[in-house]
Amino acid sequence: MARIVDMVNRVSRYGTLRPNKYKIEFVGTSIAEAIKGYYSLVPRENGTEGYENRLSLSCKSFTMPGRGVSTNEYKTRGLLRKVPYGRIYTNECSATLILGAEAFERKVFENWMDSIVNPITGKFSYYDDYVSDAYVTLFTERDQPVYKICMKEVYPTSIDSLELSSESQDNLLEQNITLA
């Protein structure tokens, strides 16, 4: 019985994180170019201008990659040991976005993908020209940031198809995006 009391005390003392308290920010020239034409610049508190973070507000869910260590078995004497030799990240990032009335979210990622492969010529851009950084921040219930991760050099690898139906009038249209 003491274990349950300890658990309740830990939760009341330290709190917990909720999966709906997060913010996604894409930073870089490629995402800024993809957004151009859909937004006007807005003044920020520090005196600079920037785009409002509509992608984060539209993000219904986001899957962060896991991480691990690559190992090889190695034997000097006795039993085999697993020895680490590199860091690995599991899974790709994926986001589910709720589409606005003008399908802004889909258009931005389509523009971003068009900057990777030119839709007319089929030519690929240079890697540094189409990658951006993505920041994910987790917040407490009091909206205090407690964890922030920067995913370097991300870019969209797929925009899933949209399922349209005349039967689902009360549902919102959602767009799945996969990032590498």
Secondary structure, DSSP 4 states (H G I P E B T S, - for coil): -HHHHHHHHHHHHH----TT-EEEEEESHHHHHHHBTTB--EE-TTS-EE---HHHHHEEEEE--EEEEEEEEE-SSSS-EEEEEEEEEES-EEEEEE--TT-HHHHHHHHHHHHHB-TTT-PBPPHHHH-EEEEEEEE-TT--EEEEEEEEEE-EEEEPPP---TT-SSSPPEEEEEE-
